[in-house]
């Protein structure tokens, strides 16, 4: 089985981190094709960054499927271009926000999400509503740290996440916490161990869900909404 793991931003080191996380949980025989956005923003921090990242991502999805990819995981918590990607792809396409939120609703009655910057909170709140999780998501929190600082100052980021998870547990009564940025993925196990809280990373659950969907023989429906784009003259 071959899965495309696409990082829509142009920071290759973030792609490498996402790939390490994916490979750690992938089943034997699953090949992860990791790709980095070309001529896209270095990080996705706002609606314009999302929009600027999508055209290159769609081209990568088409090229990866032609090379044998059977499913796609978009490694950005804003789930940029998710519906458009499902139009382009024959195989299932998973956004890590949707995957993580749906996993959280399975393992906990109430959960909170912790992301990077305050400006990311409204976008994620919109996704929570779209994915039918508003009654379960107690709050979308942030550590007020830029995405790239997760990599340049990991100890600081970890300490901020520890404190915010504790607040989510004590103030929100959250029974699980979703990490709201792909750049946090390698901290998941240590955060769980340090806090005793169920901490969910979207890359992990999206990779396992992609394997399950491909294994079940499911592909993206082309009946109507996600039909391939019409050819224009």
N, C-alpha and C positions, 0 to 999 in steps of 0.2 A: 504494500500500500504506500502511495506517495501523497504527502500532504504539503501544500504550499503554506508557509508561514510568512506573511507579508508585513513588514514594518513600513507604514506609509511615510514616515519621516526619513530624512537623508542621513541620519547618524548611524554609521555602520556598527559602532560599539554597542548600541542599543539592540540592534539586530542580533549580534553575537550573544548578548545576554539572554534574549528571548529564545534563541536557538538552544542554548544550554538547558534552559528550563524545559523546553519541549522535548529534547532528547532524553532528559532524565526520566520522563514519565511515559514516553512512547513505547509501544509494544515491540517485541522483537519482530523484525521484518518491516516495520514502518520507517520510511525514509522521509525526513523533513527537508524540504527545499526552502531555505530561508532567503528572502530577497529584501533589499533596502530600496526605499523610494529614490527615484532619480529626479534631480532638480526640484525637490520638494523642500518644505521648511525643515529646519534641523530638529524641531520638536513641534508637536501638535498642541497648541495652547490657545484655543479659541476657534470660532466658527470660520474665520477666513483661512486659518491654517488647515482646517479640515478640507475646505473646498479646494485649496491649492494642491492638496495631496492626492485627490481622487483620480484625475486623469492618468497619471503614471501608474497608480495602483491597478486600475482597470486593464491597462496594457500588460502589466505583469501577470495578472490573473489569466488573461487570454493566452499569453505565451507559456505559462506554466501548465495549463491544461493541455495545450498542444504537445508539451513535453512529457505528459503522463500524469499530472496531478489529478487526484480523484476528489479532493476536498481542499478548502481554503480556510485558513484562520487569519483574521485581521488583527494584528497585535497592536491595537491602540484602543484605549478604553472608551473613547468617544464614538466607537463604531462608525468611523467615517465612510460614507459611500456604501453602506451595507446593502441597501435595496438595489442600487445600481450594480453592485458587484454580483448580486444574485441574478440580475438580468444577464450579465455577461457570462456567468459560469454555468456549466452543465452539472457539476458536482455541488454538494452542499457548501454553503459559505457561513462561517460562524464569526460573529463579533465577540470579543472577549468580555464586553460589558453584558451583553445578553446572556452569554453562557454562564458568567459568574452570578448574575442576579437570579437566574433560574435555578442554579445549583443551591444558592443560599435559601431559596424558598422551599427546597426539598429538605435541607438539613436543619433549618431553624424557622421558628415562627416569626421572629423579628430580627432584623439585621440593620447594620449601618454600613455606609461606604465611606472610605477615606481616600481623598484624591490629593492633588498637588496644590494648585492655586485657587484662590477664591473665584476667579473668572470661570473655572471649570465646573463649579458647583451647579449653576443653572442648567448647563447642557446635560449634565448627568441626571439631574432631577427630571428633565424632559424625557430622557431615556427610561428612567424608572417608571414613569407614567405610561409611556408607550408599551413597555414590556409587562404591564399589568401588575406591578409590584408595589404600588403606592401604599397599600394597606400593610405591607410587611416591612418596607424600608422606613426605619425610624428617622433617619437623618443622613444627609450627605455632608460630610465634614471635609476639612482640608488642613494640611500642615503648612500652608503658605510658603511653599518651596518650589522653584522652577523645576521642570522635568529634568533638565540636564544636570542639576545639582544632586539629584539622586545618585548619579554616577561619580561626580567629582567630590562629593562630601557624603559618602555612604554612612559613616558613623553618626553624623548629625541627623541625617534622614531617618536612620533607624531609631534614634532616641526620640525624635519627634513623633514617629509612628507609634512607638511604645506608649507615649503619653496620651496620644489621641485614641488609641485602642482602649486604654483604661477609662477615658472619659466616655467613650461609646458604650462600654460595658456598664459603667456606674450611672451615667446620666440618661442615656437612651434606653437602658435595659436591653441592649442588643445582645442576642444570643450567638451571633456570628458577625464577623466583619469582612467586608469585601475590599480588597486593595484596588483603588481606582486609578491605577496607572500601570502599564506594562513594565515600566522601569523599576517597579517594586518587586517583581516576581521572585528574585533570588533571596529576598528577605522573609518569605512566607513561613518557612519551617521554623526559623529562629524566633520570629514573632509569636508563633503559636506556642513554642516551648517556653518563651519568657512570660507570656500573659495567661496561658491556659484557655484562651479564647479560640474558637474555631475561626481561622483566618483563611480566606478563599482567594486564590489567584486565578484570574480569568484565562491565562495562557494554559495552565494545567488542565482546567476543566474543559476548555475548548478543544484541546488536542484529543482528550479522551472521548469527548462527544463526537468529534469528527471521525475517529476510528469506529465508534459504534454505528454512526449513520452509514458510513461506507460499508461496514460489515453487514448491515441490515439490507444493503442493496438500494438505499434511498438516494435519490438525486433531486436537484431543484426542479420543482414543477414548472413546466413551460406552458401550462394550460391558458394562462391569462396574465396575471400580475407580473410574473417574472419571466414572461416570454422573452426570447432573445430580441435585442433592439431591432426595430424595423430598418431596413436599408433605405436610405434617402438618396434621391438623385442629386 
